[in-house]
Amino acid sequence: MTVDMVPLRPMSRRAALRQAAAGFGLLGLRGVLSAETANPLAPKAPHFAPRVKRVIFLFMHGGPSSIDTFDPKERLVRDHGKPVPFKRGLTFGEGAVRGLMKPLWEYKNHGQSGTPVSALFPNVGKCADDLCVVRSMVGDGVDHGAALLQLHTGVFQFKRPSMGSWVLYGLGTENQNLPGFITIKPSLGHGGANNWASSFLPGHFQGTAIGNSGMKAEEIAKEPVPYMISRGLPAEHQRFELDMLQKINQRHAERNEHDPELDARISALELAFRMQIKAPEAFEVERESEATKRLYGMDNETTRDFGWQCLLARRLSERGVRFVQCSHSYKWDQHSELEKLHTKNAAEVDLPIAGLLKDLKARGLFSETLVIWGGEFGRTPWAQGADGRDHNPYGYTIWMAGAGVKPGFIYGATDEFGYHAAENRMHLHDLHATLLHMMGIDHLRLTHRSAGRDFRLTDVAGSVHQGFLS
């Protein structure tokens, strides 16, 4: 009679200690280990008193033209059509470079601050006294893929954690039934999930995508919370199924070395269950009053989609989500038909953005929430082809509003052509350092060791810009 022998895998010392009867010493070790991993998303104390509790990032994917929106240039009006008189950086359409091109929309000074905003954004212009306009942004990526990755992760050569993941890693989340980092309708191109992934940070800190840019808001609203457990079962049956699955996962974890991916999977399953039970209410935008929905433009076909995003962002933020991103994708890349398509794009987002700012103020959230608007770069002061502009990462505009920044304020400047940042040059590393600073985090101290090196969002650079902070 023969007996088939089942080969056993080698057991690590840590696994052996877990399996062996090591008495009270093992119990103490397991207590420490469980305390460390019990809730990695629990709220954490900042390094110092924060100015900002939460962030809403309104991302204009494609690169809106700063010259045509928030950075008027009289020199371009005067020299419209003349040859470009300066050395150009790397561009995409070198063979299609034409003469200088003036702003295609008139500017008007708004509010007591007199902040100039173009006719593209009449509703945002009415909120000018709330805006802190940064006109001196600089990045290194000339193509969309590199520029998006650097904006979101700090680098474009490698996969690194998203800034939302770093914020969650540093501060945890205030609502254990919702993810701390949510991206609404993100693009699946130009880096895709790498723009909201946690990379070498534990998987607990990755962003949660709600739909994608190829879906309409109405489609997402029908089922915004992804199912990770059996659909349609009563809550108690789902809980039983999840507990059984988690026991298998925990048993596997105890028999093996620490597995970050498995820990993240266990945490994700628990969060998914809590979201299915608790989170649907947060996503029920239709429960808002008709007046609120009109404020965001949800009664109009043109503004309904981005209005839904902005209103959902407000609902998530007031429920403790640390970092919410709304994406208007991929619409702002006007190498041609700039006047026609920028007009269309701005019409889709102008009213919802103004509605968000007004709603945050009305609900007492504005003083705790930082709203950021911008794209991955700006566009050139010369024409590309007949009526377009090329990519320009060398000097462009974003704006912020709400907690932590001076209202009705303009910071930095580009040169007289709107091409290079000339005053208070603010690289993306500086933006990330300053954002973390506003949230009470020292960017030099927020590190994670991977592959023998301590990494941070700002890589080996980044300075906090105090000049526009309140």
C-alpha positions in Angstrom: 0.0 0.0 0.0 1.4 3.3 -1.0 0.4 6.7 0.4 0.7 9.8 -1.9 2.8 12.4 -0.2 1.7 16.0 -0.6 4.7 18.3 -0.8 4.8 21.1 1.7 6.0 24.6 1.0 8.8 25.8 3.1 7.5 27.9 6.1 9.1 31.2 7.0 10.2 31.9 10.6 7.5 34.4 11.0 4.9 31.9 9.8 6.3 29.2 12.1 6.0 31.5 15.1 2.4 32.2 14.2 1.7 28.5 13.9 3.7 27.3 16.9 2.5 27.3 20.5 4.6 30.2 21.6 2.6 31.1 24.6 2.1 34.6 25.9 5.0 35.9 23.8 3.2 35.0 20.6 0.0 36.4 21.9 1.8 39.7 22.6 3.4 39.7 19.1 0.0 39.1 17.4 -1.5 41.8 19.5 1.1 44.3 18.3 0.7 43.1 14.7 -3.1 43.4 14.8 -2.9 46.8 16.3 -0.6 48.0 13.5 -2.8 46.7 10.7 -6.3 46.9 12.4 -7.2 50.2 10.6 -4.6 51.8 8.4 -7.1 54.4 7.3 -7.8 55.7 10.9 -7.4 59.5 11.2 -3.9 60.5 11.9 -2.6 63.7 13.5 -1.0 66.2 11.1 2.6 67.4 11.6 1.2 70.9 12.5 -2.1 72.8 12.5 -3.7 72.5 9.0 -5.3 75.3 7.0 -7.2 72.8 4.9 -9.3 69.7 5.8 -10.2 68.5 2.4 -9.5 69.1 -1.3 -11.7 69.1 -4.4 -9.6 69.1 -7.6 -11.4 70.2 -10.8 -9.2 68.7 -13.5 -9.6 70.1 -17.0 -8.0 67.3 -19.0 -6.3 68.4 -22.2 -4.8 71.7 -21.2 -7.0 74.9 -21.3 -5.4 78.0 -22.7 -4.3 80.3 -19.8 -4.0 83.2 -22.3 -7.7 82.8 -23.2 -9.0 82.3 -19.7 -7.1 83.9 -16.7 -3.9 85.5 -18.0 -4.5 88.4 -20.5 -1.6 89.6 -22.6 -1.7 93.1 -24.2 1.5 92.3 -26.1 -0.2 89.5 -28.0 -3.1 91.9 -28.8 -0.6 94.4 -30.1 1.6 91.9 -32.0 -1.2 89.6 -33.3 0.0 87.7 -36.4 3.6 88.7 -36.1 6.4 86.1 -36.2 7.4 84.5 -32.8 10.3 86.6 -31.6 11.7 84.2 -29.0 13.2 80.8 -28.8 10.6 78.1 -28.5 10.8 75.0 -26.3 9.9 71.5 -27.3 6.5 71.5 -29.1 4.4 69.0 -30.9 3.4 70.8 -34.0 6.7 72.3 -35.0 5.8 72.3 -38.7 2.5 74.1 -38.0 3.8 77.1 -36.0 2.2 80.3 -37.2 2.4 83.9 -35.8 1.5 85.2 -32.4 -2.2 84.9 -31.6 -4.1 87.3 -29.3 -6.6 86.1 -26.7 -9.7 85.2 -28.6 -12.1 86.4 -25.8 -12.4 89.8 -24.2 -11.4 90.2 -20.6 -13.3 91.9 -17.8 -12.1 92.9 -14.3 -14.4 91.3 -11.8 -15.3 92.0 -8.2 -13.6 94.3 -5.7 -10.3 92.6 -6.4 -10.5 93.5 -10.1 -9.3 90.0 -11.1 -9.4 89.7 -14.9 -11.4 86.8 -16.2 -12.2 86.2 -19.9 -15.7 86.0 -21.3 -15.3 82.2 -21.4 -16.1 82.1 -17.7 -18.9 84.6 -16.9 -20.2 82.7 -13.8 -16.7 81.9 -12.4 -15.9 85.6 -13.0 -18.7 86.5 -10.5 -16.7 84.5 -7.9 -13.5 86.4 -8.7 -13.1 87.7 -5.2 -12.9 84.1 -4.0 -10.2 83.1 -6.4 -6.5 82.9 -5.9 -5.0 82.8 -9.4 -1.6 81.3 -9.8 -0.1 82.4 -13.2 3.3 80.9 -12.9 2.9 77.1 -13.0 5.6 75.0 -14.6 5.8 71.3 -15.4 8.2 69.1 -17.3 5.9 67.0 -19.5 5.2 68.3 -23.0 2.9 65.4 -23.9 -0.3 64.6 -22.1 0.8 61.2 -20.6 3.9 62.6 -19.0 2.2 65.8 -17.9 -0.7 64.0 -16.3 1.5 61.6 -14.4 3.7 64.5 -13.1 0.7 66.5 -12.1 -0.9 63.6 -10.2 2.2 61.7 -8.9 5.1 64.1 -9.0 7.1 62.2 -11.7 6.6 61.0 -15.2 9.3 58.5 -15.6 8.0 55.9 -13.2 4.9 54.7 -11.4 4.5 56.5 -8.1 1.7 57.1 -5.7 -0.9 59.7 -6.6 -1.1 62.9 -4.5 -4.5 61.8 -3.3 -2.9 58.6 -2.0 -0.1 60.5 -0.2 -2.8 62.7 1.5 -4.7 59.6 2.6 -1.4 57.9 3.7 -0.5 61.0 5.8 -3.9 61.8 7.3 -6.2 58.8 7.1 -9.9 59.2 6.5 -12.6 60.8 8.6 -15.4 58.4 7.4 -14.7 54.7 7.6 -17.7 53.9 5.4 -16.4 55.9 2.4 -13.0 55.9 0.7 -10.8 58.8 1.6 -9.7 59.4 -2.0 -12.3 59.4 -4.8 -11.9 60.3 -8.4 -15.1 60.9 -10.4 -15.2 60.0 -14.1 -11.4 59.8 -14.6 -9.8 59.2 -18.0 -8.6 55.7 -18.8 -6.0 57.2 -21.1 -2.7 59.2 -20.6 -1.6 57.0 -17.7 -5.1 55.8 -16.7 -5.2 54.2 -13.3 -1.6 55.2 -12.6 -3.0 58.7 -12.0 -5.0 57.6 -8.9 -3.1 54.4 -7.9 -1.1 54.0 -4.7 1.9 52.3 -6.4 4.3 51.1 -3.6 2.1 52.5 -0.8 -0.2 49.9 0.7 -3.3 49.3 -1.4 -5.5 50.8 1.2 -4.5 54.3 0.0 -5.3 54.0 -3.7 -8.1 56.1 -5.1 -11.5 54.8 -5.8 -12.8 55.5 -9.3 -16.5 56.3 -9.7 -17.2 55.5 -13.4 -14.9 56.8 -16.1 -14.7 59.5 -18.7 -16.5 57.3 -21.3 -19.7 57.1 -19.2 -22.5 59.5 -18.8 -23.4 60.8 -15.3 -26.9 59.2 -15.6 -25.3 55.8 -16.3 -23.0 56.1 -13.3 -25.7 57.3 -11.0 -27.7 54.1 -11.4 -24.9 52.1 -9.7 -22.1 54.3 -8.4 -20.8 51.9 -5.8 -18.9 48.9 -7.3 -20.1 45.5 -6.1 -17.4 43.3 -4.7 -19.7 40.8 -3.1 -22.7 38.9 -4.5 -25.3 41.3 -6.0 -28.9 41.2 -4.8 -28.4 39.2 -1.6 -29.8 40.5 1.7 -27.2 42.3 3.9 -27.0 39.5 6.4 -26.3 37.0 3.6 -23.6 39.3 2.2 -22.1 39.6 5.6 -21.9 35.9 6.0 -20.3 35.5 2.6 -17.8 38.2 3.3 -16.9 36.7 6.7 -16.3 33.3 5.2 -14.1 34.8 2.5 -12.2 36.9 5.0 -11.5 33.9 7.2 -9.9 32.2 4.3 -7.8 35.3 3.5 -6.8 35.7 7.2 -5.8 32.0 7.4 -3.7 32.4 4.2 -2.1 35.5 5.7 -1.1 33.8 8.9 0.6 31.0 7.0 2.7 33.3 4.9 4.9 36.3 5.2 3.2 39.7 5.3 1.5 40.3 2.0 0.6 43.9 1.4 -1.6 43.0 -1.6 -3.6 40.5 0.5 -3.9 43.0 3.3 -5.2 45.6 0.9 -7.7 43.0 -0.6 -9.0 42.2 2.9 -9.4 45.9 3.6 -11.1 46.6 0.2 -13.6 43.8 0.8 -14.6 45.3 4.1 -14.8 48.8 2.7 -16.9 47.5 -0.2 -19.4 45.9 2.1 -19.6 49.1 4.3 -20.1 51.2 1.1 -22.9 49.0 -0.1 -24.7 49.3 3.2 -23.8 52.9 4.2 -22.6 54.8 1.1 -25.5 54.8 -1.3 -27.0 57.8 0.5 -23.9 59.8 -0.2 -24.4 59.2 -3.9 -28.1 60.0 -4.1 -27.7 63.4 -5.8 -31.3 63.3 -6.9 -32.3 63.9 -3.2 -31.0 67.5 -3.4 -33.5 70.3 -3.7 -34.5 71.5 -7.1 -32.9 74.9 -6.3 -29.6 73.2 -5.5 -29.6 71.1 -8.6 -30.3 74.3 -10.7 -27.4 76.0 -8.9 -25.1 73.3 -10.4 -26.8 73.4 -13.8 -28.3 69.9 -13.6 -31.5 71.2 -15.2 -29.6 71.9 -18.4 -28.3 69.4 -20.9 -25.1 71.3 -21.5 -24.1 71.5 -17.8 -25.8 68.5 -16.3 -22.9 66.1 -16.5 -20.2 68.2 -14.9 -22.8 69.7 -12.5 -23.5 66.1 -11.3 -19.8 65.7 -10.7 -19.5 68.9 -8.7 -22.6 68.3 -6.6 -21.4 64.7 -5.9 -18.0 66.1 -4.9 -19.7 68.5 -2.4 -21.7 65.6 -0.9 -18.7 63.4 -0.6 -16.6 66.2 0.9 -19.1 67.1 3.6 -19.1 63.4 4.6 -15.4 63.4 5.3 -13.8 62.3 2.0 -10.3 63.9 2.1 -9.6 64.2 -1.6 -12.1 64.3 -4.4 -11.3 64.8 -8.1 -13.7 65.7 -10.8 -12.4 65.3 -14.4 -13.6 67.1 -17.5 -12.0 64.7 -19.9 -10.5 64.7 -22.5 -11.8 68.0 -24.1 -9.3 70.9 -23.7 -6.7 69.8 -26.3 -7.4 72.4 -29.0 -4.6 72.1 -31.6 -7.3 73.4 -33.9 -10.8 75.0 -33.6 -9.8 76.7 -30.4 -12.5 79.3 -30.4 -15.3 76.8 -31.2 -14.2 74.0 -28.8 -13.0 76.2 -25.8 -16.4 77.9 -26.0 -18.2 74.5 -25.8 -15.9 73.2 -23.0 -16.2 76.3 -20.8 -20.0 76.3 -21.3 -20.1 72.8 -19.8 -18.1 73.6 -16.6 -18.5 77.4 -15.9 -21.9 77.3 -14.1 -21.3 74.1 -12.2 -17.9 75.4 -10.9 -19.5 78.7 -9.7 -22.4 76.7 -8.2 -19.9 74.5 -6.2 -18.1 77.6 -4.8 -21.4 79.2 -3.8 -22.8 76.0 -2.3 -19.6 75.4 -0.2 -19.9 78.9 1.2 -23.6 78.6 1.9 -23.0 75.4 3.8 -20.0 76.6 5.9 -17.6 74.3 4.1 -15.7 76.9 2.1 -13.4 77.8 5.0 -12.3 74.1 5.4 -12.2 73.0 1.7 -9.6 73.9 -0.9 -10.9 73.9 -4.5 -8.2 73.6 -7.2 -8.9 74.2 -10.9 -6.5 73.5 -13.8 -5.2 71.2 -16.5 -1.9 69.4 -17.1 -0.4 72.4 -18.8 -1.4 75.5 -20.8 -1.2 76.5 -24.4 1.2 78.5 -26.6 1.0 82.2 -27.4 1.4 81.4 -31.1 -1.1 79.8 -33.4 -0.8 76.2 -34.4 -2.2 75.9 -37.9 -5.1 78.2 -38.6 -6.8 78.4 -35.3 -5.3 76.3 -32.6 -2.6 76.4 -29.9 0.1 73.9 -29.0 1.0 72.5 -25.5 2.8 74.8 -23.1 4.2 73.5 -19.8 6.6 76.4 -19.3 4.2 78.9 -17.9 0.5 78.4 -17.3 -2.3 79.2 -14.9 -4.3 77.3 -12.2 -6.5 78.8 -9.6 -7.5 77.9 -6.0 -10.3 79.0 -3.8 -11.4 78.4 -0.2 -9.3 77.2 2.7 -5.7 78.2 3.0 -5.3 80.8 0.2 -5.7 84.6 -0.2 -9.0 85.4 -1.9 -9.1 87.8 -4.8 -5.4 87.5 -5.3 -3.0 87.0 -8.2 0.2 85.2 -7.6 3.2 84.9 -10.0 3.3 86.0 -13.6 4.4 84.8 -17.1 6.4 86.9 -19.5 4.8 89.5 -21.7 3.9 86.7 -24.2 2.4 84.3 -21.7 5.0 81.6 -22.5 7.5 81.3 -19.6 6.9 81.7 -15.9 8.7 84.9 -15.0 7.8 85.7 -11.4 7.3 83.3 -8.4 7.9 80.3 -10.7 5.9 77.5 -9.2 6.9 74.0 -10.3 4.6 71.1 -9.8 6.9 69.9 -7.0 6.3 73.2 -5.3 2.5 72.9 -5.8 2.6 69.5 -4.1 4.8 70.7 -1.3 2.5 73.7 -0.7 -0.7 71.5 -0.9 0.6 69.1 1.7 1.7 72.1 3.9 -1.8 73.5 3.8 -3.1 70.2 5.0 -0.7 70.2 7.9 1.9 67.9 6.4 5.7 68.5 6.0 6.4 67.2 2.6 10.0 66.3 3.7 8.7 64.1 6.5 5.9 62.3 4.6 8.0 59.4 3.3 7.7 55.7 2.5 10.6 53.3 2.2 10.5 51.2 -0.9 13.4 49.3 -2.5 15.8 50.7 0.0 15.0 54.3 -0.5 12.7 56.8 1.2 10.3 58.2 -1.3 8.1 61.2 -1.1 5.5 63.0 -3.3 7.9 65.8 -4.1 10.7 63.5 -5.1 14.0 65.3 -4.2 12.6 68.9 -4.8 9.7 71.1 -3.9 9.5 74.3 -1.8 6.4 75.7 0.0 5.2 79.0 -1.5 4.0 81.1 1.4 3.2 84.1 -0.8 -0.4 83.3 -1.6 -1.3 81.5 1.7 -3.8 83.1 4.0 
